Amino acid sequence: MLQDALLAWFHYLAIFVLVVIMTAEAVLLRPGLAPDAVRRLALYDRFYGVSAVAVLVTGVLRLTLGAKGAAFYMANPWFHAKIALFVLIALCSIPPTLAFIRWRKQAASQPGFVPPEADIRRARRWVMIESHLFIFLPLFAVLMARGIGM
């Protein structure tokens, strides 16, 4: 039971870090973005990637080593919906990541570089889509945990 509790705790911590970083990106992505914010966005996005991997790894550990066992999750349609949604969110994170990499490179070669407002709005839109989709992950998780739909 202790192992299961610790795995859940690490999984939740990784999720909370992911949410905080996604929020930080959304806060920075505003018209009038300062040149130093471009570097911070690239850094936050690296942390976002690391935290997403941590969420995935701790989730797999819960799947394989958790108290309910893999058979419970594999037979559960909400588990599959949750994984599909996680993949969709990951795909939505690609356009802003590519933009942040491009902006960081431009900022390195052009001191004082600020991306065009249209590019900032586009990246923010993707981050907001991720954020809004993310809201459904806890719903799918509680439905899954309670075996609803099995």
N, C-alpha and C positions, 0 to 999 in steps of 0.2 A: 504493500500500500504506500509506503514511503516513496519508493521509486516512482510509482504512478503520480503521486502528488508533486514530486520534484520535476518530473517531465512536464506536467501540466503548468507548473509555475514558470519553467524556462520558456515554454511555448507562449504563455501569456506575456512574459517580459519582452520577448522578441516582437510580438504583435504590437505591444504598446510603443516600443521604440519605432517600429515602422509607421505607426499612426502619427507620432510626434514629428518624425522627419517629413512625412507627407504634408503635414500641416505647416511646417517651417517652409517648405518649398512653395506652398500656396500663398503664404504670407509674403514671401519675397517677390513672387511673380506679380508685380503690379506695374502699371505705367509709371515712368519716372525711376526705373530701376537704376540704382547707383552702380558705378563701375566695380566697386569692391564686392557687390552682391553677386556678380557673375562668378567670381571665384568660389564664394560660399555656396552658390547653387550647385556647382560641380562637386564640391566636397560633400554637401548634403546628399546628392544623388548617389555618390559612392557608398555612403552610409545606408542609404535606402536599399541599394543592391545587397549589401552585406546583411542587413536586417531581414530582407526578403528570403535570403538563403537560410538565415537562422530560423525563420518561421517554418520554412520547408523542412529543414533538418530535424527540428524539434517535433514537428508534426509527424514525420516518418518514424522517429523514435517512439512517439506515443502510439502510433499505429502498430509497430512491431513489438514493443516492450511494455505497452500499457496494459492495464488491468482487463480491458474489454477484449483485447486481442484483435488481430487483423480480420478474422472471419466476420466479426460483428460489423466492422466498417465496410468491408468489401461487399456485403450483402445489402448495404444501406444506400438507397437512392440519394439521400441528402449528402452523404459523403462524396459521391460522384459529382453532385451539383456544386458542392463546396470547392472541390478540386478544379472543376471546370471554370468556376468563377475566379479562383485564384490565378489560373492560367490567363483568363481574359484580362484581369487587372495587370498582370505582368506584361501582356502584349500592349496594353494601353500605356505602360510606362516607357516603352521604347522611343516614341517620338520626342518626349521631353528630354530623355537621356541623350539622344543624338543631338538635340539642340544645345544642351548644356555643354557637351563636348566641343561642339563647333564654336560656341560662344567663348569658351575658355581658351581655345586656340587663337581666336581672333583677339581676345583681350591680351594674350601673351605677346602678340606681334604689334598690337595697336594700343598703347597705354590710353586709358580713358574710354575704351570701347564700351558702348551700350547697345544692346540689340535693338532693332526696330520694334516699335510698339506692337505691330501686327504679329511679329514672332513671339513676343512676350505673351500676348493674348492667346496665341495658339498653344503655347506650352502650358499656360495656366489652364486652358480648357481641358487639356488631357489630364493634368493633375486633378482637376475637379471631377472629371469623369471617374478617375480611379477612386477618389474619395467617396463619391456617391455610390459606386458599385461596392466598395468595401463595407458599407453599412449592412449589406445583406449577408456577409460572412458570419457574423454572430448568430443571425437568425438560422441559417443553414446548420450551424454548429449545434445549436440547442435542439433543433429538430432531429439532427443526426444522433446526438447523445441520448435522446429519449426514445430512439428506435421508431419514430413516427414514420409511417409509410412502408414499414417492413411487413 
